[in-house]
Amino acid sequence: MRARLDSQHALLGGDGTCCTLLAYDRESRTLIRIVIGRLPLEKVTHMLAIAHRGASGYAPENTFAAFRRAVAQGVSFIETDLHLTRDAHFVAIHDEKVDRTTNGHGSIHEMTLAEVRRLDAGSWFASEFMGERIPTLEEILEFTKKNDVVFYLELKPSGFWGGEHALISALRDSGEIPRSVIISFDAAILAALRKFEPTLMTGLLYNGQIENPFDKAAEIGARQIAVRGDLVTPNLLQQARKRDLQVVCWTVNSPAHMRMLASAGVDGIMSDYPDRLLTVLKK
């Protein structure tokens, strides 16, 4: 039976005559790699459009309101951030402290899940989002299944000790390992996760903090380098492709910058405004 591939797919790497695509097969519900022979790189025009913390330009970041808006705008890839609570539950929030994006105060790592669930994560953005809650990882994985999307799950290094078991267990229990990409600035976390689950797709976040990110990514078995958008250069793309690494950029909200990166040949872009990104990529 022929696989039904999502229209959003991206280059994983190649040498100009043979390249590899990352695609989402909706029939098997897995991320797959496709090797295409003798296809010039410039002929591959599609790339991953990733909603950064959901459609966070339109709804409070890392909430289901933002995730639903992203799906409604047509993306199949969503990025979110994960922290561990005091009682070892993963929840979606970017900052270590809850002050900026909720009506609460203090560190997420010092709160129980019950305490986190009582927080309002929407009112800070707009009154219409009052009552939005901080999602749990289990709820996110259920959302993934119901909406047929792939989640980029960014693991925050602070407070992560012992989180490998909890994360892999949640992914295995949900059956969503094939539709999850785990990213982090901490290479040790990614390496540890792949020891527990070798099939896990991972990506190393890069903002200039590592001297040689390409070798480090290859060393830990990562398939992607997730690079701050203003750090992308032709040499960076060349070095990544030599190691068969996909280059995904964050966080790009200007259409002009989106067009520049797309023309340069990046493999994916994260944006707070996925509708803008999709419009650019369709032109």
C-alpha positions in Angstrom: 0.0 0.0 0.0 1.4 3.4 -0.9 2.3 5.6 2.0 0.5 8.9 2.4 3.1 11.5 3.1 2.5 14.8 4.7 3.2 17.7 2.3 5.7 19.1 4.9 9.0 17.3 4.5 12.6 18.3 4.6 16.1 17.5 3.5 18.2 15.5 5.9 21.3 15.7 3.9 23.0 14.9 0.6 25.8 15.7 -1.8 23.8 17.1 -4.7 23.3 13.8 -6.4 21.7 11.8 -3.7 19.8 13.2 -0.8 17.6 12.1 2.1 14.2 13.5 3.0 12.4 13.5 6.3 8.7 13.0 5.8 5.7 12.2 8.0 3.8 9.1 6.8 0.2 9.6 8.0 -0.7 6.0 7.3 1.9 4.4 9.6 2.1 7.6 11.8 5.8 7.7 11.7 8.7 9.9 10.7 10.5 8.2 7.8 13.6 8.8 5.8 13.5 8.6 2.0 16.7 8.4 -0.1 16.3 10.1 -3.5 19.0 9.5 -6.1 20.4 12.1 -8.5 18.2 15.0 -7.5 19.9 18.4 -7.3 19.5 19.9 -3.9 17.9 23.1 -5.3 15.0 21.0 -6.6 13.9 20.1 -3.1 11.7 23.0 -2.2 9.6 21.8 0.8 10.7 22.1 4.4 9.4 21.7 7.9 7.1 24.5 9.1 7.2 24.3 12.9 5.0 26.2 15.3 7.2 27.6 18.0 5.5 26.9 21.4 2.4 26.5 19.3 1.1 29.5 17.3 2.4 31.6 20.2 2.1 34.9 18.3 -1.7 34.5 18.5 -2.3 32.6 21.8 -0.4 32.0 25.1 2.7 30.0 24.5 2.8 26.3 25.4 -0.9 26.0 25.9 -3.5 24.0 24.1 -4.9 27.3 22.8 -1.6 27.8 21.0 -1.4 24.2 19.8 -5.0 24.3 18.5 -4.3 27.5 16.6 -1.2 26.0 15.0 -3.2 23.0 13.8 -5.9 25.3 12.5 -3.3 27.2 10.5 -2.2 24.1 8.8 1.1 23.0 10.3 1.9 19.4 11.2 4.9 20.1 13.5 4.7 21.9 16.9 7.5 22.7 19.3 7.0 23.0 23.1 9.2 23.1 26.2 9.3 20.6 29.1 10.2 21.0 32.7 9.9 18.6 35.6 7.7 19.3 38.6 8.8 18.5 42.1 6.9 15.2 41.9 8.5 14.2 38.6 5.8 15.1 36.1 6.7 16.8 32.8 4.8 20.0 32.0 4.9 22.4 29.1 6.5 25.7 30.1 9.5 27.6 28.9 10.9 29.4 31.9 12.1 27.7 35.1 10.0 30.2 37.0 6.2 30.4 36.4 6.0 34.2 36.9 6.1 35.4 33.3 3.5 33.2 31.8 1.1 32.4 34.7 -0.5 34.1 37.7 1.8 32.2 40.0 5.3 32.8 41.4 8.3 30.6 42.0 10.2 27.7 40.4 8.4 25.0 38.5 10.8 22.5 40.1 9.6 23.3 43.6 5.9 22.8 42.7 3.8 19.7 42.6 1.7 18.9 39.6 -1.5 19.7 41.5 -0.1 23.1 42.3 0.9 23.7 38.7 -2.5 22.7 37.4 -4.1 25.4 39.5 -2.2 28.2 37.7 -3.8 30.3 35.0 -1.5 30.2 32.0 -3.6 32.3 29.7 -4.6 35.6 31.2 -1.2 37.2 30.9 -1.6 37.0 27.1 -5.2 38.2 26.8 -8.4 38.0 28.9 -10.0 35.7 26.3 -7.5 33.0 27.3 -8.3 33.1 31.0 -8.4 29.6 32.5 -5.8 28.1 30.2 -3.8 25.5 32.1 -0.2 24.3 31.8 -0.4 21.0 29.8 1.2 17.8 31.0 3.3 15.6 28.7 0.7 12.9 28.7 -1.9 15.4 27.5 0.4 16.6 24.8 1.0 13.1 23.5 -2.8 12.5 23.5 -3.1 15.8 21.5 -0.5 14.5 19.1 -2.5 11.3 18.5 -5.8 13.0 18.0 -4.5 15.7 15.7 -2.0 13.7 13.8 0.9 16.0 14.4 4.6 15.7 15.3 5.9 17.4 18.5 9.4 18.8 19.0 9.9 18.4 22.8 12.6 20.6 24.2 14.0 19.4 27.4 15.3 22.1 29.8 18.5 21.0 31.5 17.7 22.5 34.9 16.0 20.1 37.2 16.1 17.3 34.7 18.0 14.8 36.9 16.4 11.4 36.6 14.0 12.6 33.9 15.2 10.2 31.2 13.2 7.3 32.6 10.0 9.3 33.0 10.2 10.7 29.5 10.9 7.4 27.7 8.2 5.7 29.8 5.6 8.3 28.8 6.6 8.1 25.1 6.5 4.3 25.1 3.2 4.1 27.0 1.6 6.5 24.5 3.1 4.9 21.4 4.3 8.3 20.2 8.0 7.7 19.9 7.8 7.7 16.1 6.1 11.1 16.2 8.4 12.9 18.6 11.6 14.7 18.2 13.5 15.4 21.4 15.7 18.6 21.4 18.0 20.1 24.0 21.0 22.3 24.5 22.4 19.6 26.7 24.1 16.9 24.7 24.5 14.6 27.7 20.7 14.5 28.1 20.2 13.5 24.5 22.9 10.9 24.6 21.4 9.4 27.8 17.9 9.2 26.2 19.2 7.4 23.1 20.8 4.8 25.4 17.4 4.1 26.8 15.7 4.3 23.4 18.0 4.0 20.3 15.1 4.7 17.9 14.4 8.1 19.3 15.0 11.0 16.9 16.9 13.8 18.6 18.3 17.3 17.8 21.0 19.4 19.4 20.0 23.0 20.0 22.8 25.5 19.1 23.2 29.1 19.8 27.0 29.3 19.7 27.6 27.6 23.0 29.5 24.6 21.5 32.8 24.8 19.7 32.0 22.1 17.2 28.3 21.3 17.3 28.4 19.1 14.2 30.8 16.6 15.6 29.0 16.7 19.0 25.6 16.0 17.3 27.1 13.1 15.3 28.8 11.7 18.4 25.5 11.5 20.3 23.5 10.2 17.4 21.4 13.3 16.8 19.7 13.7 13.4 19.3 17.5 13.6 21.0 20.7 14.6 18.5 23.3 15.8 20.2 26.6 15.2 19.4 30.2 16.2 18.3 31.8 12.9 20.8 34.5 12.8 23.7 32.0 13.1 23.0 30.3 9.8 25.7 30.6 7.2 26.6 28.7 4.0 29.5 27.1 5.8 27.2 25.9 8.7 24.8 24.3 6.2 27.7 22.7 4.4 29.2 21.3 7.6 25.8 19.9 8.6 25.2 18.2 5.3 28.6 16.5 5.4 27.4 14.8 8.5 23.9 14.1 7.2 22.4 16.5 9.7 19.2 18.3 9.2 19.3 22.1 10.0 16.2 23.6 11.7 16.2 27.3 12.6 14.6 29.2 15.5 12.8 31.5 16.1 12.1 33.3 12.8 9.1 35.7 12.6 10.1 38.1 9.8 8.9 37.0 6.4 12.0 38.5 4.8 14.2 36.4 7.2 12.1 33.3 6.4 12.6 33.8 2.7 16.3 34.3 3.1 16.7 31.1 5.2 14.5 29.1 2.8 16.6 30.3 -0.2 19.8 29.3 1.7 18.5 25.8 2.0 17.6 25.2 5.6 15.5 22.2 6.3 13.0 23.6 8.7 12.0 26.9 10.4 10.3 27.5 13.8 8.1 30.5 14.1 5.6 32.0 16.5 3.5 32.8 13.4 3.2 29.6 11.5 0.6 31.1 9.1 3.2 33.7 7.9 5.8 30.9 7.5 3.4 28.7 5.4 2.6 31.7 3.2 6.3 32.3 2.5 6.9 28.7 1.8 4.1 28.4 -0.7 5.5 31.2 -2.9 
